[in-house]
Amino acid sequence: MDSITNPVQDRTLVAVDRIRKVYPKGSGEDLLVLDNVSLTLGKNEIVSFLGRSGCGKTTLLRILAGLMPATGGEVRIAGKSVVGPSPEVAMVFQSFALFPWLTVLQNVEIGLEAQGVAPAERKRRALAAIDLIGLDGYESAYPKELSGGMRQRVGIARAVVVQPTVLLMDEAFSALDVLTAETLRTDLMDLWIEGRLPISAIAVVTHNIEEAVLLSDRVLVFGSNPGHVAAEIRIELPHPRNRLDPAFRQIVEDLYSTMTERAGGKASQGHFFGAGLAMLLPRVSPNMIAGLLEAVAADPHQGHAGLPELAGDLHMEVDDLFPVAEVLQLLRFAELGDGDIKLTEPGRQFVGFEPDARKKLFAQHLLNYVPLAGHIRRVLDERGTHRAPASRFRDELEDHMSESFAEQTMRTVTSWGRFGEVFAYDEVSGIFSLDNPG
């Protein structure tokens, strides 16, 4: 029995074992971003890390790339523990990350130069990578002369030219327009399927559910607060994959359902973490809230919509759609579950009301279900001047969350409070007041 080899272990290229990442804060508790994350990446496999902003998937990718240290746990590549950058790994970034003063050829050569490759060999390999990735004729061009899609091709060529074992892609297509992203994804998959890429495995960070299903052999769904692997879905559809294939659509719906189950399982607060005043509020405007309510209420949904269909109708991705849907849930204007969104009676009323009645209903739900908004209003009511500095509330938030999250939460609650005429805010003085509310 001892001599029998485990075929799964044989295929494992990358093993992530109980990775933990903590960011120290100046005040309050440290911010735990990743906790007890374990996963594998095998030979000839594409694995997508799917999740919304703030779930730690990019942090994990940077740990795999050796660009930041983990607080705890271990990363092993080809059986060897890795700390810091590894020649076995290359990364493609969302922002292209090209040197504007270098030509395409020079940008592609830069990694080989860092490895000490001789100039003649460097040029030969860089030209081959440029040819492979479809940039022939642009060797002497500078990044400013290229479209976004072509710049990202340079980023991919620069990554594959060093012939890594593992390619990491951090939302590599999200900064591109829809058609360019689709072309680049298709070209990359063709090269992968044909075995022309000099790599053995790919890890993709994305918030685009359809992209994950198009590319991946497995999808790991990340939960938040702290980031962790919440679910794994294996995809066994043959390539090339057809978005209209019923089996493809079913997997997309399963992923939406998985993500809404995670959202609905935490005290009905959805994606928000913390409780009471420490609840993080997303960047969602009142117009976005009203717009989604109206879209769900309208034909053909009539108040009950599947999130995949709704996302397609509105041309929205997970990072755009879920925060708005979860705000509707937080405010009790809708319920989320099983990949669907269903308006509550107050949600239906909101859609049918005139603007003033909408504001009053919104204000009622804001004060009832968003503790920070109720806290600000109570302080203003209790003070003789009916005024208070925003810094007072921001300092309270920073005891429980990072400075940037506190700023985001303050901006959101201010926008919501203004819309509902719950309180006024003067941007210049940084003062909340009851000057305008009716």
C-alpha positions in Angstrom: 0.0 0.0 0.0 2.8 2.4 0.9 4.2 2.2 -2.7 0.9 3.3 -4.3 1.3 6.9 -5.6 -1.6 9.4 -5.1 -2.4 10.8 -8.6 -3.8 14.0 -7.1 -0.6 14.7 -5.2 1.4 14.0 -8.4 -0.6 16.7 -10.2 -0.1 19.4 -7.5 2.1 22.3 -8.5 1.1 24.8 -5.9 -0.1 24.0 -2.4 -1.4 26.8 -0.2 -1.5 25.6 3.4 -3.5 27.6 6.1 -2.5 31.0 4.8 -3.3 33.9 7.1 -2.8 37.6 6.5 -3.2 40.4 9.0 -2.8 44.1 8.4 -1.8 46.1 11.5 -3.8 49.2 12.2 -2.8 52.3 14.2 -5.8 52.0 16.5 -8.2 49.3 17.4 -7.9 45.6 16.4 -5.7 44.5 13.5 -7.5 43.8 10.2 -7.7 40.1 9.4 -7.9 39.8 5.6 -7.3 36.1 5.0 -7.8 33.3 7.5 -7.0 29.6 7.2 -6.9 29.6 3.3 -5.8 26.2 1.9 -6.0 25.2 -1.8 -4.1 23.5 -4.6 -3.3 24.3 -8.2 -2.5 21.3 -10.4 -0.7 20.6 -13.6 -2.5 21.6 -16.8 -5.2 23.3 -14.7 -6.8 26.7 -14.7 -8.3 27.7 -11.3 -10.3 30.9 -10.8 -10.6 32.8 -7.5 -14.1 34.3 -7.6 -15.4 36.8 -5.1 -16.3 40.4 -4.5 -14.0 43.3 -3.6 -12.6 42.9 -0.2 -12.6 39.1 0.0 -8.8 39.0 -0.1 -8.4 37.2 -3.5 -5.9 39.7 -4.8 -4.0 39.7 -1.5 -3.7 35.9 -1.8 -2.5 36.2 -5.4 0.2 38.6 -4.3 1.3 36.2 -1.6 1.6 33.5 -4.2 3.6 35.8 -6.4 6.0 36.6 -3.5 5.1 40.3 -3.6 3.9 40.3 0.0 4.5 38.0 3.0 1.8 36.0 4.7 1.3 36.4 8.4 1.0 32.7 8.8 0.8 29.5 6.8 2.9 28.2 3.9 3.1 28.3 0.1 4.8 25.3 -1.7 5.6 25.3 -5.4 6.7 21.9 -6.8 7.0 20.6 -3.3 9.3 23.4 -2.1 8.4 26.0 0.5 8.5 29.5 -1.1 9.2 32.8 0.6 9.5 35.9 -1.6 9.5 36.1 -5.4 10.0 32.8 -7.2 11.3 32.2 -10.8 8.5 29.6 -11.0 5.8 32.3 -10.9 4.9 35.2 -13.2 2.0 37.6 -12.9 -0.2 39.7 -15.2 -1.7 42.7 -13.6 -5.0 44.5 -14.2 -3.3 47.9 -14.8 -0.9 46.6 -17.5 2.1 47.8 -15.4 4.3 48.6 -18.4 7.3 51.0 -18.4 6.2 53.9 -20.6 9.7 54.8 -21.6 10.5 51.3 -23.0 9.4 49.8 -26.3 7.3 46.7 -26.5 10.4 44.6 -27.1 12.2 46.2 -24.1 9.2 45.8 -21.9 9.0 42.1 -22.7 12.8 41.7 -22.2 12.9 43.3 -18.8 12.2 40.1 -16.8 14.8 38.2 -18.7 17.3 41.0 -18.1 16.6 40.7 -14.3 17.4 37.0 -14.6 20.7 37.7 -16.2 19.9 36.2 -19.6 22.4 37.2 -22.3 21.3 40.0 -24.7 21.1 37.9 -27.8 19.1 35.1 -26.1 17.0 37.8 -24.4 16.0 39.3 -27.7 15.4 35.9 -29.3 13.0 34.8 -26.6 11.3 38.2 -26.4 10.6 38.2 -30.1 9.2 34.7 -29.9 6.9 35.7 -27.1 5.7 38.8 -29.0 5.0 36.6 -32.0 3.1 34.1 -29.9 0.9 36.6 -28.3 0.0 38.4 -31.5 2.1 41.6 -31.4 4.2 41.1 -34.5 5.1 44.4 -36.0 4.8 46.4 -32.8 8.2 45.6 -31.3 9.5 49.2 -31.5 6.2 50.8 -30.4 5.8 52.5 -27.0 2.9 51.8 -24.7 1.3 55.1 -25.4 0.9 54.1 -29.0 -1.0 50.9 -28.1 -4.7 50.2 -27.3 -5.6 48.8 -23.9 -5.9 45.3 -25.4 -2.5 45.5 -27.0 -0.9 46.8 -23.8 -2.3 43.8 -22.0 -0.9 41.5 -24.6 2.5 43.0 -23.8 1.9 42.2 -20.1 1.1 38.6 -21.0 4.1 38.3 -23.3 6.3 39.7 -20.5 5.0 37.1 -18.1 5.3 34.1 -20.4 8.7 34.9 -21.8 10.3 33.9 -18.5 8.7 30.5 -18.9 7.2 30.2 -15.4 5.6 27.1 -14.1 2.6 29.1 -12.9 0.9 32.1 -14.4 -1.1 34.4 -12.1 -3.6 36.8 -13.6 -5.1 39.5 -11.4 -8.4 40.6 -13.1 -6.3 40.9 -16.3 -9.3 41.6 -18.5 -11.4 43.8 -16.3 -9.9 47.1 -17.5 -10.7 46.3 -21.2 -13.9 46.9 -23.1 -16.2 43.9 -23.5 -15.2 43.0 -27.1 -11.4 43.4 -26.5 -11.6 41.3 -23.3 -13.5 38.6 -25.2 -10.9 38.5 -28.0 -8.0 38.4 -25.6 -9.6 35.6 -23.5 -10.3 33.6 -26.6 -6.8 34.0 -27.9 -5.3 33.0 -24.6 -7.4 29.9 -24.3 -6.5 28.9 -27.8 -2.8 29.0 -26.9 -3.5 27.1 -23.7 -5.5 24.4 -25.3 -3.0 24.0 -28.1 -0.2 23.6 -25.6 1.7 26.6 -26.9 2.1 28.5 -23.7 5.3 27.6 -21.8 3.4 27.3 -18.5 1.9 24.4 -16.5 -1.0 26.1 -14.6 -2.9 29.3 -14.4 -4.6 31.0 -11.4 -7.1 33.7 -12.3 -8.5 36.3 -9.9 -11.9 37.6 -11.2 -15.2 39.0 -10.1 -16.8 38.1 -13.5 -18.8 34.9 -13.0 -19.1 34.1 -16.8 -15.3 34.7 -17.2 -14.6 32.2 -14.5 -16.8 29.6 -16.1 -15.3 30.2 -19.6 -11.8 29.7 -18.4 -11.6 27.4 -15.5 -11.4 23.8 -14.6 -12.3 24.7 -11.0 -13.8 27.8 -9.5 -13.0 28.7 -5.8 -15.6 31.0 -4.4 -14.2 33.3 -1.7 -16.2 34.5 1.3 -15.3 37.7 3.1 -14.5 39.1 6.5 -12.0 37.5 6.7 -11.3 36.1 3.3 -11.7 32.3 3.0 -12.5 29.6 0.5 -16.3 29.2 0.9 -17.0 26.8 -1.9 -15.4 24.9 -4.8 -17.2 24.1 -8.1 -15.6 21.9 -10.7 -16.3 22.6 -14.4 -16.0 19.7 -16.8 -17.4 21.4 -20.0 -15.2 20.9 -23.1 -13.5 23.9 -24.7 -14.4 26.1 -26.4 -17.3 26.8 -24.2 -20.6 28.3 -25.3 -22.3 30.9 -23.1 -25.7 29.9 -24.4 -25.2 26.2 -23.6 -27.8 25.2 -21.0 -25.0 23.4 -19.0 -22.9 26.6 -19.0 -25.9 28.7 -17.9 -26.6 26.2 -15.1 -23.1 26.6 -13.7 -23.4 30.4 -13.9 -26.7 30.2 -12.0 -25.1 27.8 -9.4 -22.3 30.2 -8.8 -24.8 33.1 -8.3 -26.8 30.9 -5.9 -23.6 30.0 -4.0 -22.7 33.7 -3.6 -26.1 34.8 -2.5 -26.3 32.0 0.0 -23.1 33.3 1.5 -24.6 36.8 1.4 -27.8 35.8 3.1 -26.3 33.7 5.8 -24.9 36.4 8.0 -27.7 38.0 10.1 -29.4 39.1 6.9 -26.6 41.8 6.5 -25.3 40.3 3.3 -21.8 41.3 2.4 -21.5 43.9 5.2 -19.2 42.9 8.1 -19.3 44.3 11.6 -22.3 45.0 13.6 -23.9 48.2 14.9 -21.7 51.3 14.2 -18.9 49.0 12.9 -20.9 47.9 9.8 -19.0 48.7 6.6 -21.1 50.4 4.0 -20.3 50.0 0.3 -20.1 52.8 -2.3 -23.7 52.6 -3.4 -25.6 55.8 -4.3 -29.3 56.4 -3.8 -29.7 56.6 -7.6 -28.2 53.0 -7.8 -30.6 51.8 -5.1 -33.6 53.4 -6.9 -32.5 52.1 -10.3 -32.1 48.5 -9.2 -35.5 48.6 -7.5 -37.1 49.9 -10.6 -35.3 47.3 -12.8 -36.5 44.4 -10.6 -40.1 45.8 -10.5 -40.3 46.3 -14.2 -41.2 43.7 -16.9 -40.4 40.9 -17.3 -39.3 40.5 -13.7 -42.4 41.9 -11.9 -40.5 42.1 -8.5 -38.7 38.7 -8.6 -35.6 38.3 -10.8 -32.8 35.8 -11.2 -29.5 37.6 -10.6 -27.8 36.1 -13.7 -30.6 37.4 -16.0 -30.7 40.7 -14.2 -26.9 41.1 -14.5 -27.1 40.4 -18.3 -30.0 42.9 -18.8 -28.2 45.6 -16.9 -24.7 44.7 -18.2 -23.4 44.6 -14.6 -20.8 42.3 -13.1 -20.6 40.9 -9.6 -18.8 43.8 -8.1 -21.4 46.2 -9.5 -24.6 44.2 -8.9 -24.1 42.5 -5.6 -23.3 45.5 -3.4 -26.5 47.3 -4.7 -28.6 44.1 -4.2 -27.3 43.7 -0.7 -28.0 47.3 0.2 -31.6 46.6 -0.8 -31.5 43.6 1.5 -30.0 45.6 4.3 -32.7 48.3 4.0 -35.4 45.5 3.8 -36.4 46.6 0.3 -35.5 43.2 -1.1 -34.6 39.6 -0.1 -31.7 37.7 -1.6 -31.4 33.9 -1.9 -30.9 31.0 -4.3 -29.4 33.3 -6.9 -32.6 35.5 -6.9 -33.7 38.9 -5.7 -37.3 39.5 -4.6 -38.8 42.8 -3.7 -40.4 43.2 -0.3 -43.7 45.1 0.1 -41.8 48.3 1.1 -39.6 47.8 -2.0 -42.6 47.7 -4.2 -44.1 50.7 -2.5 -40.9 52.6 -3.0 -41.1 52.1 -6.8 -44.7 53.2 -6.9 -44.2 56.4 -4.8 -43.6 60.0 -5.9 -40.2 61.5 -5.0 -41.2 63.0 -1.7 -42.9 59.8 -0.5 -39.8 57.8 -1.6 -37.6 60.0 0.5 -39.8 59.5 3.6 -39.9 55.8 3.2 -36.1 55.6 2.6 -35.5 57.8 5.7 -37.6 55.5 7.8 -35.7 52.4 6.7 -32.3 54.1 6.9 -32.9 55.0 10.6 -34.3 51.6 11.4 -31.7 49.4 9.7 -28.5 51.3 9.4 -27.2 51.9 13.0 -24.6 54.6 12.0 -27.4 56.7 10.4 -29.5 56.4 13.5 -26.6 57.2 15.7 -25.7 60.4 13.8 -29.4 61.6 13.9 -29.7 60.9 17.7 -26.5 62.9 18.4 -27.8 65.8 16.3 -31.3 65.6 18.0 -29.8 65.6 21.5 -27.4 68.6 21.0 -28.8 72.1 21.5 -27.0 73.3 18.3 -28.1 70.3 16.3 -24.6 70.2 14.9 -21.7 67.7 15.1 -18.4 67.3 13.3 -18.0 64.3 11.0 -14.6 63.6 12.6 -16.5 62.5 15.8 -18.2 59.7 14.0 -15.2 58.8 11.8 -13.0 58.4 14.9 -15.6 55.9 16.3 -15.5 53.9 13.1 -11.7 53.8 13.0 -11.8 51.9 16.3 -13.3 49.0 14.4 -12.1 49.3 10.7 -9.3 50.8 8.6 -9.1 54.5 7.9 -10.1 54.0 4.2 -13.1 51.8 5.1 -14.1 54.4 7.7 -13.9 57.1 5.1 -15.9 55.0 2.6 -18.6 54.3 5.2 -18.9 58.0 6.1 -19.3 59.0 2.5 -22.0 56.4 2.0 -24.0 57.2 5.1 -23.7 60.9 4.3 -25.1 60.4 0.8 -28.0 58.2 2.1 -28.8 60.7 4.9 -28.9 63.6 2.5 -31.2 61.7 0.1 -33.6 60.8 2.9 -33.3 64.3 4.4 -32.3 62.7 7.7 -29.5 65.2 8.2 -27.5 67.8 6.3 -23.7 67.9 5.8 -21.4 70.8 4.9 -18.4 69.5 3.0 -16.3 72.6 3.6 -16.7 72.7 7.4 -17.1 68.9 7.8 -20.2 69.5 10.0 -23.5 67.4 10.2 -26.6 69.4 11.1 -30.4 69.4 11.0 -30.5 72.6 8.9 -32.3 71.0 5.9 -34.3 67.9 7.0 -38.0 68.3 7.0 
